[in-house]
């Protein structure tokens, strides 16, 4: 009996320790699960906090545009009611048909039906349409003759631009290399200085059609006419300094002077030409080409 009691007494401590161990294990597992759950909750809250912060940040950045949008919406809502009220106001004139009751006086003329013959003056009112003199407005078309007055003005212009034949000289080089003078006609408007017109046309050079026919000029491109004065039968013609520099040398200078002399002496009253540089008489230009004296066609 003593042995059984000892066994029975010993066994309970063993079971208690196991139970204690199981309890501690359950507690530890519970605490672990709670910790895991705590960690999961903290991550979710962190996500939502971050999301809220981002929304606040975006709100702060776009605060001005949001407020403007709200103001625009408020203005539209505030404007619409005003329009509705304005739209509602016009119907008030509808009661105006009430004056239609005025035809009641029209019934009064019934007793005046006796003077029906007096109504005959009504036809006299017909003459009122004599206001038809409105057709008198038809004189407005009389303004149309104004364009006809402008037409003769345009017809008067052509006589002012009367053209005359002017002859100028270019050169042409044949297949053998020989230089020939070519006379060409230009239709130039009438002016007070036909000599200057001819020389300016010469300085411009040949036209496209003239170049296609082989015409060319030896006068330097930058040459300019300064003055052209007739003294007796001698024309004093002044050019700028560029006139005396010819890239073709002495032969080119002689040909350009020949072009000037023959163009100027086309006028019947001119026999010779005195060429000046900047208004001054110069004995020689270029490589010994003499221009100190008046030159005529006989010199060439």
C-alpha positions in Angstrom: 0.0 0.0 0.0 2.9 2.3 0.7 4.4 1.6 -2.6 1.1 2.4 -4.4 0.7 5.6 -2.6 4.2 6.7 -3.5 3.6 6.0 -7.1 0.3 7.8 -7.0 2.0 10.7 -5.3 4.9 10.8 -7.8 2.8 10.6 -11.0 0.9 13.9 -10.4 4.1 16.0 -10.5 5.1 14.4 -13.8 1.8 15.2 -15.3 1.9 18.7 -13.9 5.3 19.4 -15.5 4.1 18.2 -18.8 1.0 20.3 -18.5 3.2 23.2 -17.5 5.4 22.6 -20.5 2.4 22.4 -22.8 1.0 25.6 -21.3 4.2 27.4 -21.8 4.5 26.1 -25.3 0.9 27.3 -26.0 1.7 30.7 -24.5 4.9 31.0 -26.5 3.1 30.1 -29.7 0.3 32.5 -28.8 2.7 35.3 -28.1 4.5 34.5 -31.4 1.2 34.6 -33.3 0.3 37.8 -31.6 3.6 39.3 -32.5 3.2 38.2 -36.1 -0.3 39.7 -36.1 1.1 42.9 -34.6 3.7 43.1 -37.3 1.1 42.7 -40.0 -1.1 45.4 -38.6 1.8 47.8 -38.3 2.6 47.3 -42.0 -0.9 48.0 -43.1 -1.1 51.1 -41.0 2.2 52.3 -42.4 0.8 51.9 -46.0 -2.4 53.9 -45.2 -0.4 56.6 -43.5 1.9 56.8 -46.5 -1.1 56.9 -48.8 -2.7 59.7 -46.8 0.6 61.7 -46.7 0.8 61.4 -50.5 -2.7 62.6 -51.0 -2.1 65.6 -48.6 1.1 66.4 -50.5 -0.8 66.4 -53.9 -3.6 68.4 -52.4 -1.1 71.1 -51.1 0.6 71.2 -54.5 -2.6 71.6 -56.5 -4.4 73.7 -53.9 -4.4 76.8 -56.1 -5.9 75.0 -59.1 -8.5 73.2 -56.9 -9.6 76.5 -55.3 -9.8 78.1 -58.8 -11.9 75.3 -60.0 -14.2 75.6 -57.0 -14.5 79.4 -57.7 -15.3 78.8 -61.3 -18.0 76.3 -60.3 -19.4 78.8 -57.8 -19.5 81.5 -60.4 -21.3 79.3 -62.9 -23.9 78.3 -60.3 -24.3 81.9 -59.2 -24.6 83.1 -62.8 -27.2 80.4 -63.8 -29.8 81.5 -61.3 -29.6 85.1 -62.6 -30.1 83.9 -66.1 -33.2 81.9 -65.0 -34.7 84.9 -63.3 -34.0 87.0 -66.4 -35.6 84.4 -68.5 -38.6 84.4 -66.3 -39.0 88.2 -66.4 -39.8 88.5 -70.1 -43.0 86.5 -69.8 -44.5 89.3 -67.7 -45.3 91.3 -70.9 -47.8 88.5 -71.7 -50.6 90.3 -69.8 -50.3 93.2 -72.3 -52.9 91.5 -74.5 -55.4 93.0 -72.0 -55.5 96.2 -74.1 -57.2 94.1 -76.7 -60.3 95.1 -74.8 -60.0 98.5 -76.5 -62.0 97.2 -79.5 -65.0 97.9 -77.3 -64.9 101.5 -78.5 -65.0 100.2 -82.0 -68.6 99.2 -81.2 -69.4 102.8 -80.6 -69.0 103.7 -84.3 -72.1 101.6 -84.8 -74.4 104.5 -83.9 -72.3 106.6 -86.3 -73.3 104.2 -89.1 -75.8 107.0 -90.2 -73.0 109.2 -91.5 -72.0 106.3 -93.7 -71.9 108.7 -96.6 -69.4 110.7 -94.7 -67.1 107.7 -94.9 -66.6 108.7 -98.5 -63.8 111.0 -97.5 -62.0 107.8 -96.7 -61.0 107.5 -100.4 -59.5 111.0 -100.0 -57.1 109.2 -97.7 -56.0 107.3 -100.7 -54.0 110.2 -101.9 -51.9 109.6 -98.9 -50.1 106.9 -100.9 -48.8 109.9 -102.9 -46.0 109.5 -100.4 -44.8 107.1 -103.2 -42.4 109.9 -104.1 -40.1 107.5 -102.4 -39.1 106.6 -105.9 -37.5 110.0 -105.9 -34.7 108.0 -104.1 -34.0 106.7 -107.6 -31.8 109.8 -108.2 -29.3 107.8 -106.1 -28.2 105.9 -109.2 -27.1 109.3 -110.5 -24.0 108.7 -108.5 -23.1 106.0 -111.0 -21.9 108.6 -113.5 -19.0 109.2 -111.0 -17.2 106.0 -112.3 -17.6 107.3 -115.8 -15.7 110.4 -114.8 -12.8 108.2 -113.5 -12.7 106.4 -116.8 -11.6 109.4 -118.8 -9.0 110.1 -116.2 -7.4 106.7 -116.9 -7.5 107.3 -120.6 -5.7 110.6 -120.0 -2.7 108.7 -118.6 -1.3 107.0 -121.7 -0.5 110.3 -123.4 1.6 111.3 -120.3 3.8 108.2 -120.9 4.7 108.8 -124.4 7.6 106.6 -125.6 10.4 107.5 -127.9 13.1 105.5 -129.7 16.5 105.7 -128.2 19.5 103.9 -129.7 22.4 102.6 -127.6 25.4 100.5 -128.5 26.7 97.1 -127.2 29.3 94.8 -128.6 29.4 91.3 -130.0 32.2 88.9 -130.4 32.1 86.7 -133.5 33.6 83.2 -133.9 36.9 84.6 -135.0 37.2 86.7 -131.8 36.5 90.0 -133.6 34.6 92.7 -131.7 31.7 94.3 -133.5 29.5 97.2 -132.5 25.8 96.4 -132.2 23.1 99.1 -132.3 19.9 98.3 -130.5 16.7 100.2 -130.0 15.1 101.0 -126.7 11.6 102.5 -126.2 12.0 105.0 -123.4 9.5 107.5 -121.9 9.8 111.1 -122.8 11.6 113.2 -120.2 13.5 116.5 -119.9 16.9 114.7 -120.1 16.8 112.2 -122.9 20.6 112.0 -123.0 20.8 110.9 -119.4 18.0 108.3 -120.1 20.0 106.8 -122.9 23.2 106.6 -120.9 21.5 105.1 -117.9 20.0 102.4 -120.2 23.5 101.8 -121.6 24.9 101.4 -118.0 22.2 98.9 -117.1 23.4 96.6 -119.9 21.7 94.3 -122.4 18.3 92.7 -121.7 17.8 89.0 -121.6 16.6 88.8 -125.2 19.6 90.9 -126.2 22.0 88.6 -124.4 20.5 85.7 -126.1 21.4 87.3 -129.4 25.0 87.6 -128.2 25.1 91.2 -127.1 27.4 92.2 -124.2 28.9 95.4 -122.7 32.4 96.3 -121.7 31.3 99.0 -119.2 32.1 98.0 -115.6 29.1 96.9 -113.6 29.5 99.5 -110.8 29.7 102.5 -113.2 27.3 105.3 -112.5 26.3 108.4 -114.4 26.8 111.6 -112.4 25.8 114.3 -114.9 25.3 114.9 -118.6 25.4 118.5 -119.8 25.3 119.7 -123.4 27.5 122.7 -124.2 27.2 123.6 -127.9 27.7 120.4 -129.8 29.8 118.8 -127.1 28.3 116.7 -124.4 30.1 116.7 -121.0 29.4 113.4 -119.4 30.7 112.6 -115.9 31.0 109.1 -114.4 32.1 107.8 -111.0 35.6 106.4 -110.3 34.5 102.8 -111.1 34.2 103.7 -114.7 38.0 103.8 -115.2 38.7 100.3 -113.9 38.1 97.6 -116.5 38.9 94.0 -115.9 39.6 93.5 -119.6 42.5 96.0 -119.6 43.2 98.6 -122.2 41.1 96.9 -124.9 38.1 96.8 -122.6 38.5 100.5 -121.8 38.6 101.5 -125.4 35.5 99.5 -126.2 33.5 100.9 -123.2 34.5 104.5 -124.3 33.4 103.6 -127.9 30.0 102.5 -126.5 29.6 105.8 -124.7 30.7 108.0 -127.7 28.4 106.2 -130.2 25.4 106.2 -127.9 25.8 110.0 -127.1 26.4 111.0 -130.8 23.1 109.3 -131.8 21.6 112.6 -131.0 21.9 114.8 -134.1 22.9 118.0 -132.2 25.9 116.3 -130.5 29.2 115.8 -132.4 31.6 114.8 -129.7 31.8 113.7 -126.0 34.0 115.0 -123.2 34.3 112.1 -120.6 34.8 113.3 -117.0 35.6 111.3 -113.8 33.9 112.7 -110.7 33.3 115.9 -112.7 37.0 116.4 -113.4 38.9 116.2 -116.7 41.4 113.4 -116.8 44.0 112.9 -119.5 44.4 109.1 -119.2 42.5 106.2 -117.6 43.6 102.6 -117.1 46.6 101.6 -119.2 47.1 104.8 -121.2 43.7 105.3 -122.7 43.3 109.0 -123.6 40.1 110.9 -122.6 41.5 114.4 -122.0 39.9 115.8 -125.2 36.4 115.5 -126.6 36.0 112.3 -128.6 33.9 111.7 -131.7 33.1 108.8 -133.9 36.0 109.7 -136.2 38.4 108.8 -133.4 37.2 105.1 -133.7 
